[in-house]
Amino acid sequence: MKFNTKVIHGGQHHEPATGAVNVPVFLTSTFAQKSPGQLISGYEYSRGANPTRQALEDSLASIENGARGLAFGSGLAAIDCVLKLLNPGDEVIAVDDLYGGSYRMFTRLFEKYQLKFTFIGFDNVEQLENVVTEKTKLIWLETPTNPLMKLVDIKMVADTVKGKDILVAVDNTFATPYIQKPLDLGADIVMHSATKYLGGHSDVIAGALIAKDAELGEKLHFIQFASGGILGPHDSYLVLRGIKTLAIRMQRHSDNGFEVAKYLENHSLVDKIFYPGLSSHPQYALATQQMTEFGGMVSFTFKSGKKEDAVTFLENIKVFTLAESLGGVESLANLPALMTHASIPEDKRAVLGITDDLVRLSVGIEDAEDLIADLEQAFSSLIVDSL
């Protein structure tokens, strides 16, 4: 199947008892047995497996070209599951510009269990080779990164550690499998905050893992079952429904994101613009090689460099909504330094370039002309205030 067909039919089957086209929401905690230990349908207890969640997990595996999909109560629950593959003393190499919640989990939770985390830029193979040791067991990537839209060459990373006992995991939330397929590029695990583009409607909190091979998938499933961070059946249904329109939504997000990025690139009040689809992006060549589109996430800073300008701008948007999160059909905007990345220490944000005036936009599927008009009137508020 090609992708537009996969998001609707991949791994899916009509419900066998009734022939229902859509999988029902199986609101049950347990399942009857014929005799002790003899299951009727293969299902025993919904923490281990539930038919609605199973349908979602099969869809996840299909769209990412993986062997096993797993659905969790949040993206962080999915990351937690991956880290529980490791043992005290193991080392993790992670991209330096990453989601604040991931950084918080790594440094404030798992470091105390004797896991060591090293954060690097992945700009070239030497950076990686210089920090890999015999204790390295996991490489954690985001590409594009959150919020600076830096790219990591997934194939380069996978090729560098090939043959070693090192897993490569990629947070594919920003790109989605419509734009980028990490497993095809050599990664072992793909992670999603399914709250975002996979769900797509800002109405569910969910996470996902997709394993490249069945053995790794079974290890992750055991941790999911033993730790209990599963996604419930109703939320599984919502994410599965969202996936069915993923392709058409992501194309619209990408088209609109590109138009907004071009507008910002030419605005007199904008200093830096972060969007991999612009030829001015330092990794534009990698973007065209690794991604089929460029997505709907755009970040920018102000020429003034003032946090106050960013705050005023965000207080005056009307079509965009000032809010946490991203990936919904509606356009959202936030100030990472005070919102999504506030858990990263100020000095580390400064080193990375997450300045106090950096604004992150999640460009939705509205008419691009209306979005640009909204940004223009918000910028105009800064000019009025300065008079």
C-alpha positions in Angstrom: 0.0 0.0 0.0 1.0 3.6 -0.6 0.8 6.0 2.3 -2.7 7.5 1.7 -4.1 4.0 1.6 -2.1 2.9 4.6 -3.5 5.5 7.0 -7.0 4.2 6.3 -6.4 0.5 5.7 -2.9 -0.4 7.1 -3.1 -3.2 9.6 -6.9 -2.8 9.8 -9.7 -5.3 9.6 -13.5 -5.2 9.8 -14.8 -6.1 13.2 -15.5 -9.8 12.9 -18.6 -10.2 15.0 -20.7 -7.4 13.3 -18.7 -6.4 10.2 -18.4 -2.8 11.6 -16.1 -0.8 9.3 -14.8 1.3 12.3 -13.3 -0.6 15.2 -15.7 -0.4 18.2 -14.5 1.2 21.5 -14.2 -1.9 23.7 -14.9 -0.4 27.1 -13.9 -3.5 29.1 -11.2 -4.2 31.6 -11.3 -8.0 31.3 -12.4 -10.8 29.0 -14.2 -14.0 29.7 -12.3 -17.3 29.4 -13.5 -20.8 28.3 -11.5 -22.5 31.1 -8.8 -21.2 33.4 -6.0 -20.0 31.1 -8.0 -20.8 27.9 -8.9 -17.5 26.2 -11.9 -17.0 23.9 -10.5 -14.3 21.6 -6.8 -14.0 22.6 -7.6 -11.1 25.0 -7.2 -11.5 28.7 -6.9 -8.2 30.5 -6.9 -4.7 28.9 -3.6 -3.6 30.3 -2.0 -6.3 28.3 -4.1 -5.9 25.1 -7.4 -4.3 24.1 -9.0 -4.7 20.7 -9.4 -0.9 20.2 -5.8 -0.2 21.2 -4.6 -3.2 19.2 -6.2 -1.7 16.1 -4.3 1.6 16.7 -1.1 -0.2 17.4 -1.4 -2.2 14.2 -2.0 1.1 12.3 1.1 2.7 13.9 3.3 -0.2 12.8 1.9 0.0 9.3 2.4 3.7 8.7 6.0 3.7 10.1 7.0 0.5 8.3 7.7 -1.2 11.7 7.1 -4.7 13.2 5.3 -3.6 16.3 3.4 -0.6 17.4 2.5 0.3 21.0 0.2 3.1 22.3 0.7 4.9 25.6 -1.1 7.4 27.9 1.3 10.2 26.8 4.4 10.8 24.7 6.4 10.9 28.0 5.1 7.5 29.0 6.4 6.2 25.7 9.8 7.7 26.3 9.8 6.3 29.8 9.2 2.8 28.3 12.3 3.2 26.1 14.6 4.3 28.9 13.5 1.2 31.0 15.3 -0.9 28.4 18.5 0.4 30.0 20.5 -0.6 33.1 22.3 1.5 35.7 25.6 2.6 34.2 24.4 2.8 30.7 25.0 6.0 28.7 22.5 7.9 26.4 23.6 10.3 23.7 20.8 12.8 23.0 20.4 15.7 20.7 21.0 19.0 22.5 17.9 20.9 21.3 15.0 18.8 22.4 11.6 19.0 24.0 11.7 20.3 27.5 9.7 17.4 28.9 12.2 14.9 27.5 15.1 16.9 29.0 13.3 17.0 32.4 12.7 13.3 32.3 16.3 12.5 31.4 18.0 14.8 33.9 15.6 14.9 36.9 14.3 11.4 36.9 16.6 8.9 35.2 19.9 10.4 36.1 19.3 9.4 39.7 19.1 5.8 38.5 22.7 6.0 37.3 22.0 6.6 33.6 24.3 9.1 32.1 23.1 11.6 29.5 25.3 13.4 27.0 23.8 16.2 24.8 25.4 17.0 21.5 24.5 18.8 18.2 24.9 15.9 15.7 26.2 18.4 13.1 28.7 15.9 11.8 29.9 12.3 12.4 32.9 13.4 14.4 30.7 14.9 17.1 29.0 11.5 17.6 32.2 9.4 17.3 33.9 11.6 20.0 31.3 10.7 22.7 30.4 7.1 21.9 31.8 4.7 24.5 31.4 1.0 25.2 28.7 2.0 27.8 26.6 3.9 25.1 23.3 1.9 24.7 20.9 4.5 23.3 21.0 7.5 20.9 17.9 9.7 21.3 17.2 12.0 18.3 14.6 14.6 17.4 14.5 15.8 13.8 13.4 18.5 13.3 14.2 19.6 16.8 11.9 21.4 19.2 11.9 24.5 18.9 14.9 25.4 16.8 14.1 23.1 13.8 17.6 21.6 13.6 17.9 18.4 11.6 19.8 15.2 12.4 21.0 13.0 9.6 19.3 9.7 10.8 21.1 7.5 8.3 24.5 9.0 9.3 23.8 8.2 12.9 22.5 4.7 12.2 25.5 3.9 10.0 27.9 5.2 12.5 26.8 2.9 15.3 25.8 -0.1 13.1 27.1 -3.4 14.5 27.4 -2.0 18.0 25.0 -2.8 20.8 23.4 0.7 20.5 19.7 1.5 19.9 18.8 4.5 17.8 15.5 6.1 18.7 13.9 9.0 16.8 11.1 11.3 18.1 9.2 11.7 14.8 6.5 13.9 16.3 7.2 17.1 14.2 7.6 15.3 10.9 5.2 12.3 11.2 5.6 9.3 8.9 4.0 11.3 6.1 7.1 13.4 5.8 9.9 11.1 7.3 10.4 7.4 8.0 13.2 6.9 10.5 13.0 3.1 10.5 13.7 3.1 6.8 16.7 5.2 7.4 18.2 2.8 10.0 16.6 3.7 13.3 15.4 1.0 15.7 12.6 2.8 17.5 10.3 5.6 16.5 8.5 7.7 19.1 5.5 10.0 18.8 3.6 12.3 21.0 0.4 11.2 19.4 -1.3 14.1 21.1 0.0 16.1 18.2 -0.3 15.4 14.5 -1.3 11.7 14.8 -4.4 12.7 16.8 -4.5 16.0 15.1 -7.5 17.6 16.8 -6.2 18.7 20.2 -8.6 16.4 22.0 -6.5 13.6 23.3 -3.2 12.9 25.2 -1.4 9.9 23.8 2.0 8.5 23.0 3.4 5.9 20.6 6.4 3.6 20.0 7.1 1.7 16.8 9.8 -1.0 16.9 11.7 -2.0 13.8 11.8 -5.7 14.6 9.5 -8.0 16.5 12.0 -9.0 19.2 12.5 -5.4 20.3 8.8 -4.8 20.0 8.2 -7.7 22.4 10.7 -6.2 25.0 8.9 -2.9 24.8 5.5 -4.5 25.1 6.6 -6.3 28.3 7.6 -2.9 29.8 4.4 -1.4 28.7 2.4 -4.2 30.3 4.5 -4.3 33.5 4.6 -0.5 34.0 1.0 0.1 33.0 1.3 3.3 31.0 -1.2 2.2 28.4 -3.6 4.3 26.3 -7.3 3.7 27.1 -9.7 2.4 24.4 -11.6 5.6 23.8 -8.4 7.6 23.4 -7.1 4.9 21.1 -10.2 5.3 19.0 -9.6 9.1 18.7 -6.0 8.6 17.6 -6.9 5.9 15.1 -9.6 8.3 13.7 -7.0 11.1 13.5 -4.5 8.9 11.6 -7.1 8.3 8.8 -6.8 12.0 7.8 -3.1 12.3 8.6 -1.9 12.5 5.0 -4.3 15.3 3.8 -3.8 17.2 7.1 0.0 17.1 6.9 0.1 18.3 3.3 -2.1 21.3 4.3 0.1 21.9 7.4 3.2 21.8 5.2 1.7 24.1 2.5 0.6 26.6 5.1 3.9 26.4 7.1 5.9 27.2 4.0 3.7 30.2 3.2 4.0 31.5 6.8 7.8 30.9 6.8 8.2 32.9 3.6 6.2 35.8 5.0 8.2 35.9 8.2 11.5 35.6 6.3 10.7 38.9 4.6 9.3 40.8 7.6 11.1 43.9 8.8 10.7 43.0 12.5 11.9 39.4 12.2 15.5 38.5 12.9 16.0 34.7 12.6 13.6 32.3 11.0 13.8 28.6 11.7 12.1 26.4 9.0 13.8 23.5 7.1 11.9 24.2 3.9 13.6 27.6 3.3 16.7 27.5 1.2 18.3 29.8 3.9 18.1 27.0 6.5 21.6 25.7 7.0 20.5 22.1 6.6 18.2 22.7 3.7 20.0 20.1 1.6 19.5 17.4 4.3 15.9 18.4 4.6 15.3 17.8 0.9 17.0 14.5 1.1 15.4 13.1 4.3 12.0 14.7 4.3 9.3 14.7 1.6 7.7 17.9 2.9 8.7 20.4 5.6 5.8 20.4 8.0 3.9 23.1 9.9 6.3 24.1 12.7 8.0 27.5 12.3 10.0 29.4 14.9 11.4 33.0 14.7 13.0 35.8 16.8 12.7 39.5 16.8 15.3 42.0 15.6 14.8 43.9 18.9 15.7 40.7 20.8 13.2 41.8 23.5 11.0 39.3 25.4 8.5 42.1 25.8 8.0 42.3 22.0 7.4 38.6 21.8 4.9 38.8 24.7 3.0 41.7 23.1 2.9 39.9 19.8 1.5 36.8 21.4 -1.1 38.8 23.4 -2.4 40.3 20.1 -2.8 37.2 17.9 -6.4 36.4 17.2 -6.6 33.5 14.7 -3.6 31.8 16.2 -4.2 30.6 19.8 -1.6 31.2 22.5 -1.3 27.8 24.1 0.9 24.8 24.8 1.1 21.9 22.4 1.1 21.7 18.6 -0.1 19.6 15.7 -3.8 20.3 15.9 -5.9 21.5 13.0 -6.0 25.0 14.6 -2.9 27.2 14.6 -1.2 27.6 17.9 1.6 29.9 19.2 3.8 29.9 22.2 6.9 31.3 23.9 9.1 28.3 24.6 11.3 30.1 27.2 8.2 30.6 29.4 6.1 27.7 28.3 7.2 24.4 26.6 10.9 24.7 27.5 10.7 26.4 30.9 12.1 23.3 32.5 15.4 23.7 30.7 17.7 25.9 32.8 18.1 29.5 31.5 21.8 29.1 31.0 21.4 26.0 28.9 18.6 27.7 26.8 21.0 30.5 26.1 23.7 28.2 24.9 21.2 26.4 22.6 19.8 29.6 21.2 16.3 29.4 22.8 16.2 33.1 23.5 13.4 34.8 25.5 12.1 36.4 22.3 11.8 33.1 20.4 8.3 32.4 19.2 7.2 28.9 18.0 4.2 28.6 15.7 2.2 25.4 15.0 0.7 26.4 11.6 -2.8 24.8 11.2 -4.9 24.0 8.3 -6.8 27.3 8.0 -6.5 29.5 5.0 -2.9 30.7 4.8 -4.1 34.3 3.9 -6.0 34.5 7.2 -3.0 33.3 9.1 -0.7 35.8 7.5 -3.2 38.6 8.1 -3.3 37.6 11.7 0.4 37.7 12.1 0.6 41.1 10.3 -1.9 42.7 12.7 0.0 41.3 15.7 3.2 42.7 14.3 1.4 46.0 13.8 0.6 46.2 17.5 4.4 46.4 18.2 4.8 49.3 15.8 1.8 51.1 17.4 3.2 50.5 20.9 6.6 52.0 19.9 5.0 55.3 18.6 
